[in-house]
Amino acid sequence: VGKRTLAVILGQRAAEAEFWLLLAAAYLSLVGGAAAGLVPWPALLALLTLPFLRPMARTLRAVRAGANPRRLNFLLRDAALLHLRFGLLLCLGLGLHWAFG
């Protein structure tokens, strides 16, 4: 219907790969930064959001298996909530480091 989003341009499989690649980059850069001493260890609190990836994977699997593509709207919501939770826990960890260093 005239949409020109990146997901439409890339196609479903490539958009899904990009989605997981960007999520992996967020977590791996956090762990890598902590391992290299660039990020204080309390920032690793953001890793507590990892379990929220499971329902997102379930939704993608269901749509790939033929479920109604409108279920991707739930994925969009879940991705936004993950972003919020990750950011809040990252800020909490950085704040704890700043406060109690």
N, C-alpha and C positions, 0 to 999 in steps of 0.2 A: 504494500500500500504506500509506496513511495519512501519507505524508510531507507536511510543511508547511514546506518550505524556501523561501527567497526565489525560487530558480530555479523551483520548482514553481508558486508563486503567480504569478510574472511570465509564465511561459511560456518556451519555448526561445529564441525570437528576442530577446525583451526581456532575458532573462538573459545571452545572448551579447553583446548591446549593452552591458549594464552591465559585464560582464567586461572588454571592451576599453576602455570609458570609464574604469574605475578604473585600468587599466594605463597608459593614456595620461596620466591625471592624475598618476601617480607620476613618470613620466619628464619631463613638461612642467613640473611644479612644481620638480623638481630643476634643470632647465636655466634656468627662469625665475628661480629663486632665485640661481643662480650669476650670471646676467646682471645681476641687480639688486644684486649684491654682498652678498646675504643669506646665501649659502652659499659657502664657500671652493671655489675651482676644483678642488682635488684630490678633492672629493666626487664630481666628474663621473666618477670611476672606475666608479661604478655603471652608467654607460651601456654598459660592456662586457657587460652582460647582455642587451642588445638582440637578439643573434642567437638567444637561447633562445626568442624569441617565435615563430620560424618553425615549429618542431615543434608548438607549441600551436595555431597557425593551421591547420596540416595536419590535426590531430586534429579540430578543430571542423568543418572542411570535409568530412572523411570522414563524420562522424556526420550532418551535414546532407544528404549525398548518399546516406544509407541504410545506412551501416556500423552495426555493433552499438553501441547507446548505452552499453554497458559500457566502451567505449573512453574515455568521459569520466572514468573512474577514473584513467586515465593523465594526463589533463589536470589533474586535481586534484593528482596527484603532481608534475607539471611546474610547476604554479603555486606549490606549496609550495617546491620547489627554487629557483624564480626569486626568490621572496620572500627565501629564505635568502641566495642569492648577491648580490642587490641590497643587502640589509642589511649583509652582510659587507664588500662593496666600498665602500659608503657609509661605514661605520665606519673602514675602512682609510684612505680619503681624508681623513676628518675627523681621524684620528689622525696622519696624515702632516702635515697642516696644523698641528696642535697641536705636534707634535714639532719641525718644521723651519720653521714659520710664515713 
